[in-house]
Amino acid sequence: MSAATTPAPAASPAHSPAAAAAPGAPHDTHAAHAAHEVPYPQQVRANRLGLWLFCFSELFLFGALFTARFVLWGNERPELSQVIGLIATSVLLLSSFFMYRAEMGAAHGDRAKFLSGALLAAALGTLFFVMVVVLEWNVFGLEGNLFGIEIFGHLTPADGVYGGVFFAMTGMHALHVLSGVVLILIIWWNGRRGFYTPERHWGVEATAIYWHFVDVVWVFFYPALYLMGEVAG
């Protein structure tokens, strides 16, 4: 008599090859995501292109304001404080230098250089904003001088085309400066937490590009507002 054979137990669904290879399995989902993830250098190239296209679109806005100055003012300009304009411009250009130092610090793994440069750039950008809004706009209606030099502006938005153009140009630029300062403070905070490495610091590079763009815009706005043309009588 032949020995009875006991059937082999059926494979558990949880351990079957079909279940292990099920498309919905968590590890397969993770593997598929990793397989389709865009490489970081490619992400940076796409982001860089997008940022430059944004800056190019911003040129139309600032270009329209720049053109309006010459159309509406002609060869004249209102009386503005040359001292405030010169100091504010110097402060903004200096901030661009420190932003460059911060970017180089991030690119070369120099954390201290990055943090100090970003913080100084933000501080100088804030100082520029204060000089435009508090001194040149004179939002508090103050009076006074320093070493015999008037430090508060007297032009208002109600002063015809002079006030309208001046406040439109400086206001739009000041808004971009303020947003730039916020971005710099964000990357500074992220840098303190160790978010950036020499290989991955796109946030720093993007902020630096934006900040330099804002500075270049002012390089054109400053002479158009403060230097070109004769003071209107």
BELRA-V965865 format. One record per residue. N is the residue number from 0. RES is the residue in one small letter. PHI is phi as a letter, one per 30 degrees, with the letter a starting at -180 (999 if undefined). NEAR is the number of other ideal C-beta (glycine too) atoms within 12 Angstrom. D_CENTER is the distance of its C-alpha to the mean C-alpha in Angstrom with 1 decimal. Layout:
[[N | RES | PHI | NEAR | D_CENTER] [N | RES | PHI | NEAR | D_CENTER]]
This chain:
[[0 | m | 999 | 3 | 89.0] [1 | s | d | 4 | 85.5] [2 | a | d | 5 | 82.9] [3 | a | d | 6 | 80.7] [4 | t | c | 6 | 77.1] [5 | t | c | 6 | 74.3] [6 | p | d | 6 | 71.4] [7 | a | d | 6 | 68.1] [8 | p | d | 7 | 65.7] [9 | a | d | 8 | 63.1] [10 | a | d | 12 | 59.6] [11 | s | d | 11 | 57.4] [12 | p | e | 11 | 54.7] [13 | a | d | 11 | 52.1] [14 | h | c | 11 | 53.2] [15 | s | d | 13 | 54.0] [16 | p | e | 12 | 52.3] [17 | a | d | 14 | 51.4] [18 | a | d | 15 | 49.6] [19 | a | d | 17 | 47.8] [20 | a | c | 12 | 46.6] [21 | a | e | 15 | 45.7] [22 | p | d | 13 | 42.5] [23 | g | d | 13 | 41.3] [24 | a | d | 17 | 41.8] [25 | p | e | 12 | 38.7] [26 | h | d | 14 | 38.7] [27 | d | d | 16 | 39.0] [28 | t | d | 14 | 36.0] [29 | h | d | 13 | 33.9] [30 | a | d | 14 | 35.3] [31 | a | d | 14 | 34.5] [32 | h | d | 12 | 30.9] [33 | a | d | 12 | 30.6] [34 | a | d | 11 | 32.3] [35 | h | c | 10 | 29.9] [36 | e | d | 12 | 26.6] [37 | v | d | 14 | 24.4] [38 | p | e | 14 | 24.2] [39 | y | e | 15 | 20.9] [40 | p | e | 13 | 20.8] [41 | q | d | 13 | 21.3] [42 | q | d | 17 | 18.5] [43 | v | d | 22 | 16.1] [44 | r | d | 16 | 17.6] [45 | a | d | 16 | 17.3] [46 | n | d | 21 | 13.6] [47 | r | d | 20 | 13.0] [48 | l | d | 16 | 15.1] [49 | g | d | 17 | 13.5] [50 | l | d | 26 | 10.0] [51 | w | d | 20 | 12.0] [52 | l | d | 15 | 14.0] [53 | f | d | 19 | 11.3] [54 | c | d | 24 | 10.4] [55 | f | d | 16 | 14.2] [56 | s | d | 15 | 14.7] [57 | e | d | 25 | 12.6] [58 | l | d | 19 | 15.0] [59 | f | d | 14 | 17.8] [60 | l | d | 22 | 16.5] [61 | f | d | 30 | 15.9] [62 | g | d | 20 | 19.0] [63 | a | d | 19 | 21.1] [64 | l | d | 33 | 20.4] [65 | f | d | 29 | 21.1] [66 | t | d | 19 | 24.3] [67 | a | d | 25 | 25.3] [68 | r | e | 35 | 25.4] [69 | f | d | 23 | 28.1] [70 | v | d | 14 | 29.9] [71 | l | c | 26 | 30.4] [72 | w | c | 29 | 30.6] [73 | g | i | 16 | 32.4] [74 | n | c | 14 | 33.4] [75 | e | b | 20 | 33.0] [76 | r | a | 30 | 30.4] [77 | p | d | 32 | 30.7] [78 | e | d | 22 | 31.4] [79 | l | b | 39 | 28.3] [80 | s | d | 29 | 28.0] [81 | q | d | 22 | 27.6] [82 | v | d | 23 | 27.1] [83 | i | d | 35 | 24.2] [84 | g | d | 32 | 22.5] [85 | l | d | 21 | 23.2] [86 | i | d | 26 | 22.2] [87 | a | d | 41 | 18.9] [88 | t | d | 33 | 18.1] [89 | s | d | 22 | 19.3] [90 | v | d | 31 | 17.2] [91 | l | d | 40 | 13.9] [92 | l | d | 26 | 15.1] [93 | l | d | 23 | 16.2] [94 | s | d | 38 | 12.9] [95 | s | d | 36 | 11.7] [96 | f | d | 22 | 14.8] [97 | f | d | 34 | 14.2] [98 | m | d | 43 | 10.7] [99 | y | d | 28 | 12.9] [100 | r | d | 27 | 15.6] [101 | a | d | 42 | 13.5] [102 | e | d | 35 | 12.7] [103 | m | d | 23 | 16.4] [104 | g | d | 31 | 17.5] [105 | a | d | 38 | 16.1] [106 | a | d | 24 | 17.5] [107 | h | c | 20 | 20.9] [108 | g | i | 19 | 21.2] [109 | d | c | 23 | 21.2] [110 | r | d | 26 | 19.9] [111 | a | d | 17 | 20.9] [112 | k | d | 23 | 19.1] [113 | f | d | 40 | 15.9] [114 | l | d | 30 | 16.2] [115 | s | d | 23 | 17.4] [116 | g | d | 37 | 14.9] [117 | a | d | 44 | 11.9] [118 | l | d | 28 | 14.0] [119 | l | d | 28 | 15.0] [120 | a | d | 44 | 11.6] [121 | a | d | 34 | 10.8] [122 | a | d | 23 | 14.4] [123 | l | d | 34 | 14.4] [124 | g | d | 43 | 11.4] [125 | t | d | 27 | 13.5] [126 | l | d | 27 | 16.5] [127 | f | e | 40 | 15.4] [128 | f | d | 34 | 14.7] [129 | v | d | 25 | 18.1] [130 | m | d | 33 | 19.8] [131 | v | d | 42 | 18.9] [132 | v | d | 26 | 19.7] [133 | v | d | 23 | 22.5] [134 | l | d | 34 | 24.1] [135 | e | d | 42 | 23.6] [136 | w | d | 29 | 23.6] [137 | n | h | 25 | 26.1] [138 | v | d | 19 | 25.6] [139 | f | c | 13 | 28.3] [140 | g | i | 12 | 30.8] [141 | l | d | 16 | 31.5] [142 | e | b | 12 | 33.8] [143 | g | l | 17 | 34.2] [144 | n | b | 14 | 33.9] [145 | l | b | 13 | 33.3] [146 | f | h | 8 | 35.9] [147 | g | i | 8 | 37.0] [148 | i | c | 15 | 33.6] [149 | e | d | 21 | 32.4] [150 | i | c | 24 | 29.1] [151 | f | c | 25 | 28.6] [152 | g | d | 38 | 28.0] [153 | h | b | 23 | 30.6] [154 | l | d | 32 | 29.0] [155 | t | b | 18 | 28.6] [156 | p | d | 20 | 27.4] [157 | a | d | 12 | 31.1] [158 | d | d | 18 | 31.9] [159 | g | i | 17 | 32.3] [160 | v | d | 24 | 30.2] [161 | y | d | 31 | 29.1] [162 | g | d | 25 | 27.6] [163 | g | d | 22 | 26.2] [164 | v | d | 34 | 24.4] [165 | f | d | 39 | 23.2] [166 | f | d | 33 | 21.7] [167 | a | d | 26 | 20.2] [168 | m | d | 42 | 18.4] [169 | t | d | 41 | 17.3] [170 | g | d | 24 | 16.6] [171 | m | d | 27 | 14.3] [172 | h | d | 40 | 12.4] [173 | a | d | 33 | 12.6] [174 | l | d | 24 | 11.2] [175 | h | d | 35 | 7.9] [176 | v | d | 39 | 8.2] [177 | l | d | 24 | 9.1] [178 | s | d | 23 | 6.4] [179 | g | d | 38 | 4.0] [180 | v | d | 34 | 7.3] [181 | v | d | 21 | 7.8] [182 | l | d | 32 | 5.3] [183 | i | d | 41 | 6.9] [184 | l | d | 25 | 10.1] [185 | i | d | 23 | 10.0] [186 | i | d | 37 | 10.0] [187 | w | d | 34 | 12.5] [188 | w | d | 20 | 14.6] [189 | n | d | 25 | 14.7] [190 | g | d | 33 | 15.6] [191 | r | d | 18 | 18.4] [192 | r | c | 13 | 19.7] [193 | g | i | 15 | 19.9] [194 | f | d | 20 | 17.6] [195 | y | c | 33 | 16.8] [196 | t | b | 20 | 19.4] [197 | p | e | 18 | 19.8] [198 | e | d | 14 | 20.4] [199 | r | b | 21 | 17.7] [200 | h | b | 31 | 14.2] [201 | w | e | 30 | 12.1] [202 | g | e | 31 | 9.5] [203 | v | d | 42 | 9.3] [204 | e | d | 30 | 9.6] [205 | a | d | 31 | 6.9] [206 | t | d | 40 | 4.2] [207 | a | d | 37 | 6.7] [208 | i | d | 32 | 7.2] [209 | y | d | 35 | 4.2] [210 | w | d | 44 | 5.2] [211 | h | d | 32 | 8.7] [212 | f | d | 32 | 8.7] [213 | v | d | 38 | 8.3] [214 | d | d | 35 | 10.9] [215 | v | d | 22 | 13.1] [216 | v | e | 34 | 13.3] [217 | w | d | 40 | 14.7] [218 | v | e | 22 | 17.0] [219 | f | d | 26 | 18.7] [220 | f | d | 36 | 18.6] [221 | y | e | 34 | 20.2] [222 | p | d | 20 | 23.4] [223 | a | d | 32 | 23.8] [224 | l | d | 42 | 23.8] [225 | y | c | 32 | 25.5] [226 | l | c | 19 | 27.6] [227 | m | d | 20 | 28.8] [228 | g | i | 22 | 32.0] [229 | e | c | 13 | 34.5] [230 | v | d | 18 | 34.3] [231 | a | d | 20 | 35.8] [232 | g | d | 8 | 39.1]]
